[in-house]
Amino acid sequence: MNTQLKKGVLDLCVLAQLKERDRYGYELTELISKKLDITAGTLYLILKRLKDDAYVETYLVEGGGGPARKYYHLTPKGLECLQSKSHDWHDFVERINELI
């Protein structure tokens, strides 16, 4: 898939997955990479930006025998962003489909 096409929708994909439930970074990478080629490094940069913008919050969960996992939780501001980006995405896809 074209990198430029993918770049514009990764935030939307991450926010959409967090709407379903809280997730940790590796889990998000595994889930999204089933459909789009994405590296963990790219995903963690997106998560950092989303956290800096207050779209997600984090919390730690102690693991049984392993290190604590950092979970990401969608904030109300993040939900608003998701709804806006989803609307924009559907509108964009509709317009492109009309052109092609």
N, CA, C and O atoms as a GROMACS GRO file, in nm:
protein
  400
    1MET      N    1   0.084  -0.118   0.000
    1MET     CA    2   0.000   0.000   0.000
    1MET      C    3   0.088   0.124   0.000
    1MET      O    4   0.193   0.127   0.065
    2ASN      N    5   0.046   0.223  -0.071
    2ASN     CA    6   0.118   0.349  -0.080
    2ASN      C    7   0.133   0.412   0.059
    2ASN      O    8   0.036   0.428   0.132
    3THR      N    9   0.256   0.447   0.093
    3THR     CA   10   0.286   0.504   0.224
    3THR      C   11   0.210   0.633   0.251
    3THR      O   12   0.163   0.654   0.363
    4GLN      N   13   0.197   0.718   0.151
    4GLN     CA   14   0.127   0.845   0.170
    4GLN      C   15  -0.022   0.823   0.200
    4GLN      O   16  -0.080   0.895   0.281
    5LEU      N   17  -0.082   0.725   0.134
    5LEU     CA   18  -0.223   0.695   0.162
    5LEU      C   19  -0.240   0.645   0.306
    5LEU      O   20  -0.331   0.686   0.378
    6LYS      N   21  -0.150   0.557   0.345
    6LYS     CA   22  -0.158   0.497   0.478
    6LYS      C   23  -0.132   0.600   0.587
    6LYS      O   24  -0.196   0.597   0.693
    7LYS      N   25  -0.038   0.691   0.562
    7LYS     CA   26   0.003   0.790   0.662
    7LYS      C   27  -0.116   0.873   0.712
    7LYS      O   28  -0.123   0.907   0.830
    8GLY      N   29  -0.207   0.905   0.623
    8GLY     CA   30  -0.318   0.991   0.659
    8GLY      C   31  -0.426   0.926   0.743
    8GLY      O   32  -0.511   0.996   0.798
    9VAL      N   33  -0.424   0.793   0.754
    9VAL     CA   34  -0.534   0.727   0.825
    9VAL      C   35  -0.490   0.650   0.949
    9VAL      O   36  -0.575   0.593   1.018
   10LEU      N   37  -0.362   0.647   0.979
   10LEU     CA   38  -0.317   0.567   1.093
   10LEU      C   39  -0.373   0.618   1.226
   10LEU      O   40  -0.411   0.538   1.311
   11ASP      N   41  -0.378   0.750   1.245
   11ASP     CA   42  -0.437   0.804   1.369
   11ASP      C   43  -0.581   0.756   1.383
   11ASP      O   44  -0.623   0.713   1.490
   12LEU      N   45  -0.656   0.763   1.274
   12LEU     CA   46  -0.795   0.719   1.274
   12LEU      C   47  -0.804   0.572   1.311
   12LEU      O   48  -0.891   0.533   1.390
   13CYS      N   49  -0.718   0.489   1.254
   13CYS     CA   50  -0.720   0.346   1.284
   13CYS      C   51  -0.692   0.318   1.432
   13CYS      O   52  -0.759   0.236   1.494
   14VAL      N   53  -0.594   0.387   1.488
   14VAL     CA   54  -0.560   0.369   1.629
   14VAL      C   55  -0.677   0.413   1.718
   14VAL      O   56  -0.716   0.341   1.809
   15LEU      N   57  -0.731   0.531   1.692
   15LEU     CA   58  -0.842   0.581   1.772
   15LEU      C   59  -0.962   0.488   1.764
   15LEU      O   60  -1.030   0.464   1.864
   16ALA      N   61  -0.989   0.435   1.645
   16ALA     CA   62  -1.103   0.344   1.628
   16ALA      C   63  -1.085   0.216   1.709
   16ALA      O   64  -1.180   0.164   1.767
   17GLN      N   65  -0.963   0.165   1.713
   17GLN     CA   66  -0.938   0.044   1.792
   17GLN      C   67  -0.951   0.072   1.941
   17GLN      O   68  -0.994  -0.015   2.017
   18LEU      N   69  -0.913   0.191   1.984
   18LEU     CA   70  -0.924   0.225   2.125
   18LEU      C   71  -1.068   0.254   2.166
   18LEU      O   72  -1.100   0.250   2.284
   19LYS      N   73  -1.153   0.284   2.070
   19LYS     CA   74  -1.294   0.304   2.103
   19LYS      C   75  -1.356   0.173   2.148
   19LYS      O   76  -1.442   0.171   2.236
   20GLU      N   77  -1.311   0.062   2.087
   20GLU     CA   78  -1.364  -0.069   2.123
   20GLU      C   79  -1.329  -0.106   2.267
   20GLU      O   80  -1.414  -0.153   2.343
   21ARG      N   81  -1.203  -0.082   2.303
   21ARG     CA   82  -1.157  -0.110   2.440
   21ARG      C   83  -1.015  -0.059   2.457
   21ARG      O   84  -0.946  -0.032   2.358
   22ASP      N   85  -0.971  -0.047   2.580
   22ASP     CA   86  -0.834  -0.008   2.609
   22ASP      C   87  -0.740  -0.118   2.557
   22ASP      O   88  -0.773  -0.236   2.564
   23ARG      N   89  -0.626  -0.077   2.506
   23ARG     CA   90  -0.530  -0.172   2.452
   23ARG      C   91  -0.388  -0.126   2.486
   23ARG      O   92  -0.364  -0.009   2.513
   24TYR      N   93  -0.294  -0.221   2.483
   24TYR     CA   94  -0.154  -0.186   2.501
   24TYR      C   95  -0.087  -0.178   2.364
   24TYR      O   96  -0.140  -0.230   2.266
   25GLY      N   97   0.028  -0.114   2.359
   25GLY     CA   98   0.093  -0.082   2.232
   25GLY      C   99   0.118  -0.201   2.141
   25GLY      O  100   0.086  -0.195   2.023
   26TYR      N  101   0.175  -0.308   2.196
   26TYR     CA  102   0.206  -0.424   2.112
   26TYR      C  103   0.078  -0.484   2.056
   26TYR      O  104   0.074  -0.527   1.940
   27GLU      N  105  -0.026  -0.487   2.136
   27GLU     CA  106  -0.156  -0.539   2.091
   27GLU      C  107  -0.209  -0.456   1.973
   27GLU      O  108  -0.259  -0.511   1.876
   28LEU      N  109  -0.197  -0.325   1.982
   28LEU     CA  110  -0.240  -0.238   1.872
   28LEU      C  111  -0.157  -0.263   1.747
   28LEU      O  112  -0.211  -0.269   1.636
   29THR      N  113  -0.026  -0.279   1.764
   29THR     CA  114   0.061  -0.305   1.650
   29THR      C  115   0.019  -0.435   1.581
   29THR      O  116   0.005  -0.438   1.459
   30GLU      N  117  -0.001  -0.540   1.658
   30GLU     CA  118  -0.041  -0.668   1.601
   30GLU      C  119  -0.175  -0.659   1.529
   30GLU      O  120  -0.192  -0.712   1.419
   31LEU      N  121  -0.269  -0.591   1.590
   31LEU     CA  122  -0.403  -0.579   1.534
   31LEU      C  123  -0.403  -0.501   1.402
   31LEU      O  124  -0.459  -0.546   1.302
   32ILE      N  125  -0.341  -0.386   1.404
   32ILE     CA  126  -0.340  -0.300   1.284
   32ILE      C  127  -0.253  -0.360   1.174
   32ILE      O  128  -0.286  -0.348   1.056
   33SER      N  129  -0.143  -0.423   1.212
   33SER     CA  130  -0.053  -0.477   1.110
   33SER      C  131  -0.112  -0.597   1.036
   33SER      O  132  -0.056  -0.639   0.935
   34LYS      N  133  -0.221  -0.651   1.084
   34LYS     CA  134  -0.291  -0.757   1.009
   34LYS      C  135  -0.353  -0.702   0.881
   34LYS      O  136  -0.372  -0.775   0.784
   35LYS      N  137  -0.383  -0.573   0.880
   35LYS     CA  138  -0.446  -0.509   0.765
   35LYS      C  139  -0.353  -0.412   0.693
   35LYS      O  140  -0.360  -0.399   0.570
   36LEU      N  141  -0.267  -0.344   0.768
   36LEU     CA  142  -0.175  -0.245   0.711
   36LEU      C  143  -0.034  -0.276   0.758
   36LEU      O  144  -0.015  -0.317   0.873
   37ASP      N  145   0.063  -0.257   0.671
   37ASP     CA  146   0.202  -0.278   0.709
   37ASP      C  147   0.245  -0.161   0.796
   37ASP      O  148   0.256  -0.048   0.749
   38ILE      N  149   0.270  -0.190   0.925
   38ILE     CA  150   0.309  -0.084   1.019
   38ILE      C  151   0.410  -0.142   1.117
   38ILE      O  152   0.397  -0.257   1.160
   39THR      N  153   0.509  -0.064   1.152
   39THR     CA  154   0.609  -0.109   1.250
   39THR      C  155   0.570  -0.059   1.389
   39THR      O  156   0.494   0.036   1.404
   40ALA      N  157   0.624  -0.126   1.488
   40ALA     CA  158   0.598  -0.085   1.626
   40ALA      C  159   0.649   0.057   1.649
   40ALA      O  160   0.584   0.135   1.720
   41GLY      N  161   0.762   0.091   1.591
   41GLY     CA  162   0.817   0.226   1.608
   41GLY      C  163   0.722   0.334   1.558
   41GLY      O  164   0.703   0.436   1.623
   42THR      N  165   0.663   0.310   1.442
   42THR     CA  166   0.567   0.404   1.387
   42THR      C  167   0.446   0.416   1.477
   42THR      O  168   0.397   0.526   1.504
   43LEU      N  169   0.397   0.303   1.524
   43LEU     CA  170   0.278   0.305   1.608
   43LEU      C  171   0.304   0.379   1.739
   43LEU      O  172   0.219   0.456   1.785
   44TYR      N  173   0.420   0.357   1.799
   44TYR     CA  174   0.448   0.425   1.926
   44TYR      C  175   0.465   0.576   1.908
   44TYR      O  176   0.433   0.652   1.999
   45LEU      N  177   0.514   0.618   1.793
   45LEU     CA  178   0.519   0.763   1.765
   45LEU      C  179   0.378   0.820   1.755
   45LEU      O  180   0.351   0.930   1.803
   46ILE      N  181   0.288   0.746   1.693
   46ILE     CA  182   0.148   0.790   1.683
   46ILE      C  183   0.086   0.796   1.822
   46ILE      O  184   0.018   0.893   1.854
   47LEU      N  185   0.109   0.694   1.903
   47LEU     CA  186   0.052   0.692   2.038
   47LEU      C  187   0.107   0.808   2.122
   47LEU      O  188   0.032   0.868   2.199
   48LYS      N  189   0.235   0.839   2.107
   48LYS     CA  190   0.293   0.952   2.181
   48LYS      C  191   0.225   1.082   2.140
   48LYS      O  192   0.190   1.164   2.225
   49ARG      N  193   0.206   1.101   2.009
   49ARG     CA  194   0.142   1.223   1.960
   49ARG      C  195  -0.003   1.231   2.009
   49ARG      O  196  -0.048   1.337   2.051
   50LEU      N  197  -0.075   1.119   2.005
   50LEU     CA  198  -0.213   1.118   2.052
   50LEU      C  199  -0.220   1.149   2.202
   50LEU      O  200  -0.313   1.215   2.248
   51LYS      N  201  -0.123   1.101   2.276
   51LYS     CA  202  -0.119   1.131   2.420
   51LYS      C  203  -0.085   1.278   2.443
   51LYS      O  204  -0.147   1.344   2.526
   52ASP      N  205   0.012   1.330   2.368
   52ASP     CA  206   0.049   1.472   2.381
   52ASP      C  207  -0.069   1.563   2.348
   52ASP      O  208  -0.082   1.671   2.405
   53ASP      N  209  -0.155   1.520   2.255
   53ASP     CA  210  -0.272   1.598   2.216
   53ASP      C  211  -0.394   1.572   2.306
   53ASP      O  212  -0.502   1.625   2.282
   54ALA      N  213  -0.375   1.489   2.409
   54ALA     CA  214  -0.480   1.455   2.507
   54ALA      C  215  -0.595   1.376   2.446
   54ALA      O  216  -0.708   1.384   2.494
   55TYR      N  217  -0.566   1.301   2.339
   55TYR     CA  218  -0.668   1.214   2.279
   55TYR      C  219  -0.670   1.077   2.346
   55TYR      O  220  -0.770   1.006   2.342
   56VAL      N  221  -0.558   1.041   2.409
   56VAL     CA  222  -0.550   0.917   2.485
   56VAL      C  223  -0.480   0.944   2.618
   56VAL      O  224  -0.403   1.039   2.632
   57GLU      N  225  -0.510   0.857   2.713
   57GLU     CA  226  -0.443   0.856   2.843
   57GLU      C  227  -0.382   0.718   2.859
   57GLU      O  228  -0.422   0.622   2.793
   58THR      N  229  -0.285   0.707   2.948
   58THR     CA  230  -0.221   0.578   2.972
   58THR      C  231  -0.232   0.540   3.119
   58THR      O  232  -0.248   0.624   3.207
   59TYR      N  233  -0.224   0.409   3.141
   59TYR     CA  234  -0.215   0.356   3.277
   59TYR      C  235  -0.142   0.222   3.269
   59TYR      O  236  -0.142   0.156   3.165
   60LEU      N  237  -0.079   0.184   3.378
   60LEU     CA  238  -0.002   0.060   3.382
   60LEU      C  239  -0.082  -0.051   3.447
   60LEU      O  240  -0.156  -0.029   3.542
   61VAL      N  241  -0.066  -0.172   3.393
   61VAL     CA  242  -0.127  -0.292   3.450
   61VAL      C  243  -0.015  -0.392   3.474
   61VAL      O  244   0.057  -0.430   3.381
   62GLU      N  245  -0.001  -0.434   3.599
   62GLU     CA  246   0.103  -0.530   3.633
   62GLU      C  247   0.069  -0.665   3.569
   62GLU      O  248  -0.046  -0.710   3.572
   63GLY      N  249   0.171  -0.726   3.510
   63GLY     CA  250   0.152  -0.856   3.447
   63GLY      C  251   0.197  -0.967   3.539
   63GLY      O  252   0.284  -0.948   3.624
   64GLY      N  253   0.138  -1.082   3.523
   64GLY     CA  254   0.178  -1.197   3.603
   64GLY      C  255   0.312  -1.250   3.557
   64GLY      O  256   0.319  -1.321   3.456
   65GLY      N  257   0.418  -1.217   3.627
   65GLY     CA  258   0.549  -1.267   3.594
   65GLY      C  259   0.624  -1.184   3.491
   65GLY      O  260   0.742  -1.210   3.466
   66GLY      N  261   0.560  -1.087   3.431
   66GLY     CA  262   0.627  -1.004   3.331
   66GLY      C  263   0.622  -0.858   3.371
   66GLY      O  264   0.569  -0.823   3.476
   67PRO      N  265   0.678  -0.775   3.287
   67PRO     CA  266   0.675  -0.631   3.318
   67PRO      C  267   0.534  -0.574   3.304
   67PRO      O  268   0.449  -0.632   3.236
   68ALA      N  269   0.511  -0.463   3.367
   68ALA     CA  270   0.381  -0.396   3.357
   68ALA      C  271   0.359  -0.350   3.213
   68ALA      O  272   0.454  -0.312   3.143
   69ARG      N  273   0.234  -0.354   3.170
   69ARG     CA  274   0.199  -0.308   3.036
   69ARG      C  275   0.133  -0.171   3.044
   69ARG      O  276   0.052  -0.144   3.133
   70LYS      N  277   0.171  -0.086   2.949
   70LYS     CA  278   0.110   0.046   2.940
   70LYS      C  279  -0.012   0.035   2.849
   70LYS      O  280   0.000   0.006   2.730
   71TYR      N  281  -0.128   0.059   2.907
   71TYR     CA  282  -0.252   0.058   2.830
   71TYR      C  283  -0.290   0.199   2.789
   71TYR      O  284  -0.262   0.296   2.860
   72TYR      N  285  -0.354   0.209   2.674
   72TYR     CA  286  -0.400   0.336   2.620
   72TYR      C  287  -0.551   0.338   2.625
   72TYR      O  288  -0.618   0.241   2.590
   73HIS      N  289  -0.604   0.452   2.670
   73HIS     CA  290  -0.748   0.471   2.690
   73HIS      C  291  -0.791   0.596   2.614
   73HIS      O  292  -0.727   0.701   2.624
   74LEU      N  293  -0.898   0.586   2.538
   74LEU     CA  294  -0.951   0.698   2.461
   74LEU      C  295  -1.018   0.798   2.556
   74LEU      O  296  -1.101   0.760   2.638
   75THR      N  297  -0.981   0.925   2.544
   75THR     CA  298  -1.041   1.031   2.627
   75THR      C  299  -1.166   1.086   2.556
   75THR      O  300  -1.188   1.056   2.439
   76PRO      N  301  -1.247   1.164   2.625
   76PRO     CA  302  -1.360   1.229   2.558
   76PRO      C  303  -1.313   1.315   2.439
   76PRO      O  304  -1.379   1.318   2.335
   77LYS      N  305  -1.202   1.384   2.455
   77LYS     CA  306  -1.146   1.464   2.345
   77LYS      C  307  -1.105   1.372   2.229
   77LYS      O  308  -1.123   1.407   2.113
   78GLY      N  309  -1.051   1.255   2.261
   78GLY     CA  310  -1.014   1.158   2.160
   78GLY      C  311  -1.134   1.102   2.086
   78GLY      O  312  -1.128   1.078   1.966
   79LEU      N  313  -1.244   1.082   2.159
   79LEU     CA  314  -1.367   1.035   2.096
   79LEU      C  315  -1.420   1.139   1.999
   79LEU      O  316  -1.466   1.104   1.890
   80GLU      N  317  -1.415   1.265   2.037
   80GLU     CA  318  -1.456   1.373   1.946
   80GLU      C  319  -1.369   1.375   1.821
   80GLU      O  320  -1.418   1.391   1.710
   81CYS      N  321  -1.239   1.358   1.840
   81CYS     CA  322  -1.145   1.355   1.727
   81CYS      C  323  -1.178   1.236   1.637
   81CYS      O  324  -1.180   1.250   1.514
   82LEU      N  325  -1.203   1.121   1.696
   82LEU     CA  326  -1.238   1.002   1.618
   82LEU      C  327  -1.363   1.025   1.535
   82LEU      O  328  -1.367   0.990   1.417
   83GLN      N  329  -1.464   1.083   1.596
   83GLN     CA  330  -1.589   1.109   1.523
   83GLN      C  331  -1.566   1.205   1.408
   83GLN      O  332  -1.619   1.185   1.298
   84SER      N  333  -1.488   1.309   1.430
   84SER     CA  334  -1.457   1.407   1.327
   84SER      C  335  -1.376   1.344   1.214
   84SER      O  336  -1.408   1.361   1.096
   85LYS      N  337  -1.270   1.269   1.250
   85LYS     CA  338  -1.186   1.204   1.150
   85LYS      C  339  -1.265   1.099   1.072
   85LYS      O  340  -1.244   1.082   0.952
   86SER      N  341  -1.354   1.027   1.139
   86SER     CA  342  -1.436   0.926   1.071
   86SER      C  343  -1.527   0.991   0.969
   86SER      O  344  -1.541   0.942   0.857
   87HIS      N  345  -1.588   1.102   1.007
   87HIS     CA  346  -1.675   1.174   0.914
   87HIS      C  347  -1.594   1.222   0.794
   87HIS      O  348  -1.636   1.205   0.679
   88ASP      N  349  -1.479   1.282   0.821
   88ASP     CA  350  -1.393   1.330   0.713
   88ASP      C  351  -1.350   1.216   0.621
   88ASP      O  352  -1.348   1.231   0.499
   89TRP      N  353  -1.314   1.102   0.681
   89TRP     CA  354  -1.269   0.988   0.603
   89TRP      C  355  -1.380   0.938   0.510
   89TRP      O  356  -1.357   0.916   0.391
   90HIS      N  357  -1.500   0.920   0.564
   90HIS     CA  358  -1.611   0.869   0.482
   90HIS      C  359  -1.646   0.967   0.370
   90HIS      O  360  -1.677   0.926   0.258
   91ASP      N  361  -1.641   1.094   0.400
   91ASP     CA  362  -1.667   1.196   0.298
   91ASP      C  363  -1.559   1.190   0.189
   91ASP      O  364  -1.590   1.196   0.070
   92PHE      N  365  -1.435   1.178   0.230
   92PHE     CA  366  -1.323   1.170   0.136
   92PHE      C  367  -1.337   1.048   0.046
   92PHE      O  368  -1.324   1.059  -0.076
   93VAL      N  369  -1.362   0.931   0.105
   93VAL     CA  370  -1.375   0.807   0.028
   93VAL      C  371  -1.490   0.818  -0.072
   93VAL      O  372  -1.478   0.775  -0.187
   94GLU      N  373  -1.600   0.875  -0.029
   94GLU     CA  374  -1.716   0.892  -0.118
   94GLU      C  375  -1.679   0.978  -0.239
   94GLU      O  376  -1.714   0.945  -0.352
   95ARG      N  377  -1.610   1.088  -0.215
   95ARG     CA  378  -1.570   1.178  -0.324
   95ARG      C  379  -1.470   1.111  -0.420
   95ARG      O  380  -1.481   1.126  -0.542
   96ILE      N  381  -1.374   1.038  -0.364
   96ILE     CA  382  -1.276   0.970  -0.448
   96ILE      C  383  -1.345   0.861  -0.530
   96ILE      O  384  -1.316   0.846  -0.649
   97ASN      N  385  -1.435   0.786  -0.470
   97ASN     CA  386  -1.507   0.682  -0.543
   97ASN      C  387  -1.588   0.741  -0.659
   97ASN      O  388  -1.600   0.679  -0.764
   98GLU      N  389  -1.641   0.860  -0.640
   98GLU     CA  390  -1.714   0.925  -0.749
   98GLU      C  391  -1.620   0.962  -0.865
   98GLU      O  392  -1.660   0.961  -0.981
   99LEU      N  393  -1.495   0.994  -0.831
   99LEU     CA  394  -1.400   1.034  -0.933
   99LEU      C  395  -1.338   0.914  -1.008
   99LEU      O  396  -1.302   0.926  -1.125
  100ILE      N  397  -1.327   0.804  -0.941
  100ILE     CA  398  -1.262   0.690  -1.006
  100ILE      C  399  -1.365   0.590  -1.056
  100ILE      O  400  -1.328   0.488  -1.114
   0.00000   0.00000   0.00000
